[in-house]
Amino acid sequence: EKELRKAREIAFQELGEQAKALGADAVVGIDIDYETVGKDGSMLMVSVSGTAVKTRR
């Protein structure tokens, strides 16, 4: 549970950093997926995707 939470936090942080690098100030339509990988399913892969947007002010 703790490792899953940590992996999720890292994935969201990286998504935010990538959006900021594109000049966005928000991410919408976020999708998160979890997969077990490796020969015996001993590794966890977390992937997060979304659309980077620039809001009007």
mmCIF file as Biopython writes it, N, C-alpha, C and O atoms, coordinates in Angstrom:
data_model
#
loop_
_atom_site.group_PDB
_atom_site.id
_atom_site.type_symbol
_atom_site.label_atom_id
_atom_site.label_alt_id
_atom_site.label_comp_id
_atom_site.label_asym_id
_atom_site.label_entity_id
_atom_site.label_seq_id
_atom_site.pdbx_PDB_ins_code
_atom_site.Cartn_x
_atom_site.Cartn_y
_atom_site.Cartn_z
_atom_site.occupancy
_atom_site.B_iso_or_equiv
_atom_site.auth_seq_id
_atom_site.auth_asym_id
_atom_site.pdbx_PDB_model_num
ATOM 1   N N  . GLU A ? 1  ? 0.829  -1.205  0.000   1.0 0.0 1  A 1 
ATOM 2   C CA . GLU A ? 1  ? 0.000  0.000   0.000   1.0 0.0 1  A 1 
ATOM 3   C C  . GLU A ? 1  ? 0.869  1.264   0.000   1.0 0.0 1  A 1 
ATOM 4   O O  . GLU A ? 1  ? 0.606  2.206   -0.747  1.0 0.0 1  A 1 
ATOM 5   N N  . LYS A ? 2  ? 1.897  1.271   0.839   1.0 0.0 2  A 1 
ATOM 6   C CA . LYS A ? 2  ? 2.780  2.431   0.934   1.0 0.0 2  A 1 
ATOM 7   C C  . LYS A ? 2  ? 3.541  2.643   -0.376  1.0 0.0 2  A 1 
ATOM 8   O O  . LYS A ? 2  ? 3.689  3.776   -0.833  1.0 0.0 2  A 1 
ATOM 9   N N  . GLU A ? 3  ? 4.022  1.554   -0.978  1.0 0.0 3  A 1 
ATOM 10  C CA . GLU A ? 3  ? 4.761  1.657   -2.241  1.0 0.0 3  A 1 
ATOM 11  C C  . GLU A ? 3  ? 3.850  2.123   -3.369  1.0 0.0 3  A 1 
ATOM 12  O O  . GLU A ? 3  ? 4.272  2.898   -4.227  1.0 0.0 3  A 1 
ATOM 13  N N  . LEU A ? 4  ? 2.619  1.663   -3.373  1.0 0.0 4  A 1 
ATOM 14  C CA . LEU A ? 4  ? 1.646  2.079   -4.384  1.0 0.0 4  A 1 
ATOM 15  C C  . LEU A ? 4  ? 1.382  3.576   -4.270  1.0 0.0 4  A 1 
ATOM 16  O O  . LEU A ? 4  ? 1.349  4.278   -5.280  1.0 0.0 4  A 1 
ATOM 17  N N  . ARG A ? 5  ? 1.198  4.061   -3.070  1.0 0.0 5  A 1 
ATOM 18  C CA . ARG A ? 5  ? 0.967  5.488   -2.839  1.0 0.0 5  A 1 
ATOM 19  C C  . ARG A ? 5  ? 2.163  6.315   -3.305  1.0 0.0 5  A 1 
ATOM 20  O O  . ARG A ? 5  ? 1.997  7.358   -3.938  1.0 0.0 5  A 1 
ATOM 21  N N  . LYS A ? 6  ? 3.365  5.846   -2.989  1.0 0.0 6  A 1 
ATOM 22  C CA . LYS A ? 6  ? 4.581  6.555   -3.379  1.0 0.0 6  A 1 
ATOM 23  C C  . LYS A ? 6  ? 4.718  6.594   -4.905  1.0 0.0 6  A 1 
ATOM 24  O O  . LYS A ? 6  ? 5.052  7.635   -5.470  1.0 0.0 6  A 1 
ATOM 25  N N  . ALA A ? 7  ? 4.462  5.472   -5.568  1.0 0.0 7  A 1 
ATOM 26  C CA . ALA A ? 7  ? 4.548  5.414   -7.030  1.0 0.0 7  A 1 
ATOM 27  C C  . ALA A ? 7  ? 3.533  6.352   -7.667  1.0 0.0 7  A 1 
ATOM 28  O O  . ALA A ? 7  ? 3.832  7.020   -8.656  1.0 0.0 7  A 1 
ATOM 29  N N  . ARG A ? 8  ? 2.348  6.400   -7.106  1.0 0.0 8  A 1 
ATOM 30  C CA . ARG A ? 8  ? 1.304  7.289   -7.624  1.0 0.0 8  A 1 
ATOM 31  C C  . ARG A ? 8  ? 1.709  8.759   -7.466  1.0 0.0 8  A 1 
ATOM 32  O O  . ARG A ? 8  ? 1.525  9.556   -8.386  1.0 0.0 8  A 1 
ATOM 33  N N  . GLU A ? 9  ? 2.254  9.114   -6.314  1.0 0.0 9  A 1 
ATOM 34  C CA . GLU A ? 9  ? 2.704  10.492  -6.075  1.0 0.0 9  A 1 
ATOM 35  C C  . GLU A ? 9  ? 3.792  10.898  -7.067  1.0 0.0 9  A 1 
ATOM 36  O O  . GLU A ? 9  ? 3.771  12.010  -7.594  1.0 0.0 9  A 1 
ATOM 37  N N  . ILE A ? 10 ? 4.738  10.001  -7.319  1.0 0.0 10 A 1 
ATOM 38  C CA . ILE A ? 10 ? 5.820  10.285  -8.265  1.0 0.0 10 A 1 
ATOM 39  C C  . ILE A ? 10 ? 5.258  10.484  -9.667  1.0 0.0 10 A 1 
ATOM 40  O O  . ILE A ? 10 ? 5.666  11.405  -10.374 1.0 0.0 10 A 1 
ATOM 41  N N  . ALA A ? 11 ? 4.327  9.629   -10.071 1.0 0.0 11 A 1 
ATOM 42  C CA . ALA A ? 11 ? 3.734  9.734   -11.409 1.0 0.0 11 A 1 
ATOM 43  C C  . ALA A ? 11 ? 3.002  11.065  -11.578 1.0 0.0 11 A 1 
ATOM 44  O O  . ALA A ? 11 ? 3.133  11.710  -12.619 1.0 0.0 11 A 1 
ATOM 45  N N  . PHE A ? 12 ? 2.242  11.483  -10.579 1.0 0.0 12 A 1 
ATOM 46  C CA . PHE A ? 12 ? 1.529  12.760  -10.661 1.0 0.0 12 A 1 
ATOM 47  C C  . PHE A ? 12 ? 2.501  13.942  -10.660 1.0 0.0 12 A 1 
ATOM 48  O O  . PHE A ? 12 ? 2.278  14.933  -11.356 1.0 0.0 12 A 1 
ATOM 49  N N  . GLN A ? 13 ? 3.567  13.836  -9.886  1.0 0.0 13 A 1 
ATOM 50  C CA . GLN A ? 13 ? 4.567  14.901  -9.851  1.0 0.0 13 A 1 
ATOM 51  C C  . GLN A ? 13 ? 5.217  15.054  -11.225 1.0 0.0 13 A 1 
ATOM 52  O O  . GLN A ? 13 ? 5.390  16.173  -11.708 1.0 0.0 13 A 1 
ATOM 53  N N  . GLU A ? 14 ? 5.575  13.940  -11.851 1.0 0.0 14 A 1 
ATOM 54  C CA . GLU A ? 14 ? 6.192  13.993  -13.177 1.0 0.0 14 A 1 
ATOM 55  C C  . GLU A ? 14 ? 5.222  14.544  -14.216 1.0 0.0 14 A 1 
ATOM 56  O O  . GLU A ? 14 ? 5.631  15.293  -15.103 1.0 0.0 14 A 1 
ATOM 57  N N  . LEU A ? 15 ? 3.950  14.185  -14.120 1.0 0.0 15 A 1 
ATOM 58  C CA . LEU A ? 15 ? 2.942  14.718  -15.038 1.0 0.0 15 A 1 
ATOM 59  C C  . LEU A ? 15 ? 2.866  16.238  -14.906 1.0 0.0 15 A 1 
ATOM 60  O O  . LEU A ? 15 ? 2.823  16.949  -15.910 1.0 0.0 15 A 1 
ATOM 61  N N  . GLY A ? 16 ? 2.849  16.731  -13.681 1.0 0.0 16 A 1 
ATOM 62  C CA . GLY A ? 16 ? 2.801  18.169  -13.447 1.0 0.0 16 A 1 
ATOM 63  C C  . GLY A ? 16 ? 4.029  18.887  -13.971 1.0 0.0 16 A 1 
ATOM 64  O O  . GLY A ? 16 ? 3.922  19.972  -14.543 1.0 0.0 16 A 1 
ATOM 65  N N  . GLU A ? 17 ? 5.190  18.291  -13.779 1.0 0.0 17 A 1 
ATOM 66  C CA . GLU A ? 17 ? 6.433  18.894  -14.268 1.0 0.0 17 A 1 
ATOM 67  C C  . GLU A ? 17 ? 6.444  18.969  -15.794 1.0 0.0 17 A 1 
ATOM 68  O O  . GLU A ? 17 ? 6.872  19.972  -16.366 1.0 0.0 17 A 1 
ATOM 69  N N  . GLN A ? 18 ? 5.974  17.912  -16.450 1.0 0.0 18 A 1 
ATOM 70  C CA . GLN A ? 18 ? 5.933  17.904  -17.912 1.0 0.0 18 A 1 
ATOM 71  C C  . GLN A ? 18 ? 4.941  18.939  -18.430 1.0 0.0 18 A 1 
ATOM 72  O O  . GLN A ? 18 ? 5.211  19.615  -19.422 1.0 0.0 18 A 1 
ATOM 73  N N  . ALA A ? 19 ? 3.804  19.065  -17.770 1.0 0.0 19 A 1 
ATOM 74  C CA . ALA A ? 19 ? 2.806  20.057  -18.182 1.0 0.0 19 A 1 
ATOM 75  C C  . ALA A ? 19 ? 3.365  21.469  -18.019 1.0 0.0 19 A 1 
ATOM 76  O O  . ALA A ? 19 ? 3.181  22.318  -18.890 1.0 0.0 19 A 1 
ATOM 77  N N  . LYS A ? 20 ? 4.041  21.713  -16.914 1.0 0.0 20 A 1 
ATOM 78  C CA . LYS A ? 20 ? 4.633  23.032  -16.664 1.0 0.0 20 A 1 
ATOM 79  C C  . LYS A ? 20 ? 5.686  23.361  -17.719 1.0 0.0 20 A 1 
ATOM 80  O O  . LYS A ? 20 ? 5.781  24.504  -18.167 1.0 0.0 20 A 1 
ATOM 81  N N  . ALA A ? 21 ? 6.473  22.368  -18.115 1.0 0.0 21 A 1 
ATOM 82  C CA . ALA A ? 21 ? 7.501  22.569  -19.142 1.0 0.0 21 A 1 
ATOM 83  C C  . ALA A ? 21 ? 6.884  22.950  -20.484 1.0 0.0 21 A 1 
ATOM 84  O O  . ALA A ? 21 ? 7.531  23.596  -21.309 1.0 0.0 21 A 1 
ATOM 85  N N  . LEU A ? 22 ? 5.629  22.548  -20.701 1.0 0.0 22 A 1 
ATOM 86  C CA . LEU A ? 22 ? 4.916  22.898  -21.932 1.0 0.0 22 A 1 
ATOM 87  C C  . LEU A ? 22 ? 4.226  24.258  -21.833 1.0 0.0 22 A 1 
ATOM 88  O O  . LEU A ? 22 ? 3.634  24.724  -22.807 1.0 0.0 22 A 1 
ATOM 89  N N  . GLY A ? 23 ? 4.300  24.897  -20.664 1.0 0.0 23 A 1 
ATOM 90  C CA . GLY A ? 23 ? 3.660  26.188  -20.470 1.0 0.0 23 A 1 
ATOM 91  C C  . GLY A ? 23 ? 2.238  26.090  -19.955 1.0 0.0 23 A 1 
ATOM 92  O O  . GLY A ? 23 ? 1.516  27.087  -19.931 1.0 0.0 23 A 1 
ATOM 93  N N  . ALA A ? 24 ? 1.831  24.912  -19.547 1.0 0.0 24 A 1 
ATOM 94  C CA . ALA A ? 24 ? 0.472  24.713  -19.035 1.0 0.0 24 A 1 
ATOM 95  C C  . ALA A ? 24 ? 0.411  25.084  -17.558 1.0 0.0 24 A 1 
ATOM 96  O O  . ALA A ? 24 ? 1.426  25.082  -16.860 1.0 0.0 24 A 1 
ATOM 97  N N  . ASP A ? 25 ? -0.792 25.402  -17.094 1.0 0.0 25 A 1 
ATOM 98  C CA . ASP A ? 25 ? -0.966 25.646  -15.669 1.0 0.0 25 A 1 
ATOM 99  C C  . ASP A ? 25 ? -2.020 24.732  -15.054 1.0 0.0 25 A 1 
ATOM 100 O O  . ASP A ? 25 ? -2.419 24.918  -13.905 1.0 0.0 25 A 1 
ATOM 101 N N  . ALA A ? 26 ? -2.470 23.742  -15.830 1.0 0.0 26 A 1 
ATOM 102 C CA . ALA A ? 26 ? -3.412 22.744  -15.320 1.0 0.0 26 A 1 
ATOM 103 C C  . ALA A ? 26 ? -3.343 21.502  -16.201 1.0 0.0 26 A 1 
ATOM 104 O O  . ALA A ? 26 ? -2.883 21.549  -17.342 1.0 0.0 26 A 1 
ATOM 105 N N  . VAL A ? 27 ? -3.814 20.389  -15.641 1.0 0.0 27 A 1 
ATOM 106 C CA . VAL A ? 27 ? -3.928 19.145  -16.398 1.0 0.0 27 A 1 
ATOM 107 C C  . VAL A ? 27 ? -5.350 18.636  -16.202 1.0 0.0 27 A 1 
ATOM 108 O O  . VAL A ? 27 ? -5.826 18.535  -15.071 1.0 0.0 27 A 1 
ATOM 109 N N  . VAL A ? 28 ? -6.028 18.315  -17.304 1.0 0.0 28 A 1 
ATOM 110 C CA . VAL A ? 28 ? -7.403 17.822  -17.235 1.0 0.0 28 A 1 
ATOM 111 C C  . VAL A ? 28 ? -7.480 16.424  -17.842 1.0 0.0 28 A 1 
ATOM 112 O O  . VAL A ? 28 ? -6.569 15.993  -18.549 1.0 0.0 28 A 1 
ATOM 113 N N  . GLY A ? 29 ? -8.561 15.734  -17.563 1.0 0.0 29 A 1 
ATOM 114 C CA . GLY A ? 29 ? -8.785 14.411  -18.136 1.0 0.0 29 A 1 
ATOM 115 C C  . GLY A ? 29 ? -7.728 13.410  -17.713 1.0 0.0 29 A 1 
ATOM 116 O O  . GLY A ? 29 ? -7.241 12.629  -18.531 1.0 0.0 29 A 1 
ATOM 117 N N  . ILE A ? 30 ? -7.376 13.434  -16.450 1.0 0.0 30 A 1 
ATOM 118 C CA . ILE A ? 30 ? -6.298 12.567  -15.958 1.0 0.0 30 A 1 
ATOM 119 C C  . ILE A ? 30 ? -6.779 11.123  -15.864 1.0 0.0 30 A 1 
ATOM 120 O O  . ILE A ? 30 ? -7.869 10.836  -15.368 1.0 0.0 30 A 1 
ATOM 121 N N  . ASP A ? 31 ? -5.920 10.216  -16.361 1.0 0.0 31 A 1 
ATOM 122 C CA . ASP A ? 31 ? -6.183 8.777   -16.307 1.0 0.0 31 A 1 
ATOM 123 C C  . ASP A ? 31 ? -4.982 8.123   -15.641 1.0 0.0 31 A 1 
ATOM 124 O O  . ASP A ? 31 ? -3.838 8.435   -15.973 1.0 0.0 31 A 1 
ATOM 125 N N  . ILE A ? 32 ? -5.234 7.225   -14.713 1.0 0.0 32 A 1 
ATOM 126 C CA . ILE A ? 32 ? -4.145 6.529   -14.032 1.0 0.0 32 A 1 
ATOM 127 C C  . ILE A ? 32 ? -4.348 5.025   -14.185 1.0 0.0 32 A 1 
ATOM 128 O O  . ILE A ? 32 ? -5.449 4.509   -13.995 1.0 0.0 32 A 1 
ATOM 129 N N  . ASP A ? 33 ? -3.267 4.338   -14.532 1.0 0.0 33 A 1 
ATOM 130 C CA . ASP A ? 33 ? -3.311 2.888   -14.721 1.0 0.0 33 A 1 
ATOM 131 C C  . ASP A ? 33 ? -2.231 2.228   -13.879 1.0 0.0 33 A 1 
ATOM 132 O O  . ASP A ? 33 ? -1.142 2.774   -13.699 1.0 0.0 33 A 1 
ATOM 133 N N  . TYR A ? 34 ? -2.548 1.050   -13.367 1.0 0.0 34 A 1 
ATOM 134 C CA . TYR A ? 34 ? -1.607 0.259   -12.585 1.0 0.0 34 A 1 
ATOM 135 C C  . TYR A ? 34 ? -1.415 -1.078  -13.282 1.0 0.0 34 A 1 
ATOM 136 O O  . TYR A ? 34 ? -2.386 -1.700  -13.712 1.0 0.0 34 A 1 
ATOM 137 N N  . GLU A ? 35 ? -0.173 -1.523  -13.397 1.0 0.0 35 A 1 
ATOM 138 C CA . GLU A ? 35 ? 0.138  -2.817  -14.005 1.0 0.0 35 A 1 
ATOM 139 C C  . GLU A ? 35 ? 1.209  -3.503  -13.172 1.0 0.0 35 A 1 
ATOM 140 O O  . GLU A ? 35 ? 2.128  -2.856  -12.670 1.0 0.0 35 A 1 
ATOM 141 N N  . THR A ? 36 ? 1.087  -4.802  -13.030 1.0 0.0 36 A 1 
ATOM 142 C CA . THR A ? 36 ? 2.179  -5.568  -12.446 1.0 0.0 36 A 1 
ATOM 143 C C  . THR A ? 36 ? 2.999  -6.106  -13.603 1.0 0.0 36 A 1 
ATOM 144 O O  . THR A ? 36 ? 2.450  -6.602  -14.586 1.0 0.0 36 A 1 
ATOM 145 N N  . VAL A ? 37 ? 4.302  -6.009  -13.485 1.0 0.0 37 A 1 
ATOM 146 C CA . VAL A ? 37 ? 5.203  -6.444  -14.548 1.0 0.0 37 A 1 
ATOM 147 C C  . VAL A ? 37 ? 6.320  -7.298  -13.956 1.0 0.0 37 A 1 
ATOM 148 O O  . VAL A ? 37 ? 6.474  -7.400  -12.739 1.0 0.0 37 A 1 
ATOM 149 N N  . GLY A ? 38 ? 7.079  -7.896  -14.834 1.0 0.0 38 A 1 
ATOM 150 C CA . GLY A ? 38 ? 8.166  -8.761  -14.394 1.0 0.0 38 A 1 
ATOM 151 C C  . GLY A ? 38 ? 7.755  -10.212 -14.504 1.0 0.0 38 A 1 
ATOM 152 O O  . GLY A ? 38 ? 6.577  -10.533 -14.662 1.0 0.0 38 A 1 
ATOM 153 N N  . LYS A ? 39 ? 8.731  -11.074 -14.419 1.0 0.0 39 A 1 
ATOM 154 C CA . LYS A ? 39 ? 8.490  -12.511 -14.560 1.0 0.0 39 A 1 
ATOM 155 C C  . LYS A ? 39 ? 7.425  -13.026 -13.603 1.0 0.0 39 A 1 
ATOM 156 O O  . LYS A ? 39 ? 6.522  -13.764 -13.996 1.0 0.0 39 A 1 
ATOM 157 N N  . ASP A ? 40 ? 7.543  -12.637 -12.372 1.0 0.0 40 A 1 
ATOM 158 C CA . ASP A ? 40 ? 6.611  -13.132 -11.360 1.0 0.0 40 A 1 
ATOM 159 C C  . ASP A ? 40 ? 5.664  -12.051 -10.851 1.0 0.0 40 A 1 
ATOM 160 O O  . ASP A ? 40 ? 5.057  -12.203 -9.790  1.0 0.0 40 A 1 
ATOM 161 N N  . GLY A ? 41 ? 5.537  -10.955 -11.609 1.0 0.0 41 A 1 
ATOM 162 C CA . GLY A ? 41 ? 4.641  -9.877  -11.201 1.0 0.0 41 A 1 
ATOM 163 C C  . GLY A ? 41 ? 5.128  -9.133  -9.980  1.0 0.0 41 A 1 
ATOM 164 O O  . GLY A ? 41 ? 4.332  -8.593  -9.212  1.0 0.0 41 A 1 
ATOM 165 N N  . SER A ? 42 ? 6.440  -9.105  -9.798  1.0 0.0 42 A 1 
ATOM 166 C CA . SER A ? 42 ? 7.006  -8.510  -8.589  1.0 0.0 42 A 1 
ATOM 167 C C  . SER A ? 42 ? 7.205  -7.001  -8.680  1.0 0.0 42 A 1 
ATOM 168 O O  . SER A ? 42 ? 7.556  -6.361  -7.690  1.0 0.0 42 A 1 
ATOM 169 N N  . MET A ? 43 ? 6.983  -6.431  -9.859  1.0 0.0 43 A 1 
ATOM 170 C CA . MET A ? 43 ? 7.154  -4.987  -10.021 1.0 0.0 43 A 1 
ATOM 171 C C  . MET A ? 43 ? 5.811  -4.338  -10.346 1.0 0.0 43 A 1 
ATOM 172 O O  . MET A ? 43 ? 4.940  -4.948  -10.967 1.0 0.0 43 A 1 
ATOM 173 N N  . LEU A ? 44 ? 5.670  -3.107  -9.919  1.0 0.0 44 A 1 
ATOM 174 C CA . LEU A ? 44 ? 4.453  -2.350  -10.166 1.0 0.0 44 A 1 
ATOM 175 C C  . LEU A ? 44 ? 4.769  -1.177  -11.076 1.0 0.0 44 A 1 
ATOM 176 O O  . LEU A ? 44 ? 5.722  -0.436  -10.836 1.0 0.0 44 A 1 
ATOM 177 N N  . MET A ? 45 ? 3.969  -1.009  -12.122 1.0 0.0 45 A 1 
ATOM 178 C CA . MET A ? 45 ? 4.137  0.126   -13.024 1.0 0.0 45 A 1 
ATOM 179 C C  . MET A ? 45 ? 2.896  1.004   -12.902 1.0 0.0 45 A 1 
ATOM 180 O O  . MET A ? 45 ? 1.767  0.526   -13.012 1.0 0.0 45 A 1 
ATOM 181 N N  . VAL A ? 46 ? 3.121  2.280   -12.676 1.0 0.0 46 A 1 
ATOM 182 C CA . VAL A ? 46 ? 2.033  3.247   -12.595 1.0 0.0 46 A 1 
ATOM 183 C C  . VAL A ? 46 ? 2.208  4.219   -13.748 1.0 0.0 46 A 1 
ATOM 184 O O  . VAL A ? 46 ? 3.278  4.805   -13.912 1.0 0.0 46 A 1 
ATOM 185 N N  . SER A ? 47 ? 1.162  4.396   -14.549 1.0 0.0 47 A 1 
ATOM 186 C CA . SER A ? 47 ? 1.233  5.383   -15.632 1.0 0.0 47 A 1 
ATOM 187 C C  . SER A ? 47 ? 0.074  6.358   -15.485 1.0 0.0 47 A 1 
ATOM 188 O O  . SER A ? 47 ? -1.056 5.980   -15.177 1.0 0.0 47 A 1 
ATOM 189 N N  . VAL A ? 48 ? 0.393  7.621   -15.717 1.0 0.0 48 A 1 
ATOM 190 C CA . VAL A ? 48 ? -0.586 8.694   -15.597 1.0 0.0 48 A 1 
ATOM 191 C C  . VAL A ? 48 ? -0.549 9.500   -16.887 1.0 0.0 48 A 1 
ATOM 192 O O  . VAL A ? 48 ? 0.527  9.814   -17.397 1.0 0.0 48 A 1 
ATOM 193 N N  . SER A ? 49 ? -1.714 9.832   -17.411 1.0 0.0 49 A 1 
ATOM 194 C CA . SER A ? 49 ? -1.771 10.681  -18.604 1.0 0.0 49 A 1 
ATOM 195 C C  . SER A ? 49 ? -2.884 11.699  -18.426 1.0 0.0 49 A 1 
ATOM 196 O O  . SER A ? 49 ? -3.814 11.498  -17.645 1.0 0.0 49 A 1 
ATOM 197 N N  . GLY A ? 50 ? -2.771 12.787  -19.160 1.0 0.0 50 A 1 
ATOM 198 C CA . GLY A ? 50 ? -3.769 13.836  -19.103 1.0 0.0 50 A 1 
ATOM 199 C C  . GLY A ? 50 ? -3.471 14.872  -20.165 1.0 0.0 50 A 1 
ATOM 200 O O  . GLY A ? 50 ? -2.477 14.768  -20.883 1.0 0.0 50 A 1 
ATOM 201 N N  . THR A ? 51 ? -4.325 15.859  -20.264 1.0 0.0 51 A 1 
ATOM 202 C CA . THR A ? 51 ? -4.162 16.926  -21.244 1.0 0.0 51 A 1 
ATOM 203 C C  . THR A ? 51 ? -3.719 18.195  -20.535 1.0 0.0 51 A 1 
ATOM 204 O O  . THR A ? 51 ? -4.402 18.701  -19.645 1.0 0.0 51 A 1 
ATOM 205 N N  . ALA A ? 52 ? -2.555 18.701  -20.949 1.0 0.0 52 A 1 
ATOM 206 C CA . ALA A ? 52 ? -2.027 19.940  -20.376 1.0 0.0 52 A 1 
ATOM 207 C C  . ALA A ? 52 ? -2.766 21.118  -21.003 1.0 0.0 52 A 1 
ATOM 208 O O  . ALA A ? 52 ? -2.912 21.185  -22.224 1.0 0.0 52 A 1 
ATOM 209 N N  . VAL A ? 53 ? -3.230 22.045  -20.170 1.0 0.0 53 A 1 
ATOM 210 C CA . VAL A ? 53 ? -3.976 23.203  -20.668 1.0 0.0 53 A 1 
ATOM 211 C C  . VAL A ? 53 ? -3.470 24.490  -20.028 1.0 0.0 53 A 1 
ATOM 212 O O  . VAL A ? 53 ? -2.905 24.488  -18.935 1.0 0.0 53 A 1 
ATOM 213 N N  . LYS A ? 54 ? -3.690 25.578  -20.742 1.0 0.0 54 A 1 
ATOM 214 C CA . LYS A ? 54 ? -3.402 26.920  -20.231 1.0 0.0 54 A 1 
ATOM 215 C C  . LYS A ? 54 ? -4.753 27.574  -19.984 1.0 0.0 54 A 1 
ATOM 216 O O  . LYS A ? 54 ? -5.547 27.725  -20.912 1.0 0.0 54 A 1 
ATOM 217 N N  . THR A ? 55 ? -5.018 27.960  -18.752 1.0 0.0 55 A 1 
ATOM 218 C CA . THR A ? 55 ? -6.308 28.562  -18.427 1.0 0.0 55 A 1 
ATOM 219 C C  . THR A ? 55 ? -6.292 30.056  -18.701 1.0 0.0 55 A 1 
ATOM 220 O O  . THR A ? 55 ? -5.241 30.696  -18.669 1.0 0.0 55 A 1 
ATOM 221 N N  . ARG A ? 56 ? -7.465 30.600  -18.969 1.0 0.0 56 A 1 
ATOM 222 C CA . ARG A ? 56 ? -7.600 32.054  -19.163 1.0 0.0 56 A 1 
ATOM 223 C C  . ARG A ? 56 ? -7.732 32.732  -17.819 1.0 0.0 56 A 1 
ATOM 224 O O  . ARG A ? 56 ? -8.311 32.180  -16.883 1.0 0.0 56 A 1 
ATOM 225 N N  . ARG A ? 57 ? -7.199 33.914  -17.732 1.0 0.0 57 A 1 
ATOM 226 C CA . ARG A ? 57 ? -7.314 34.669  -16.470 1.0 0.0 57 A 1 
ATOM 227 C C  . ARG A ? 57 ? -7.874 36.020  -16.723 1.0 0.0 57 A 1 
ATOM 228 O O  . ARG A ? 57 ? -8.045 36.803  -15.788 1.0 0.0 57 A 1 
#
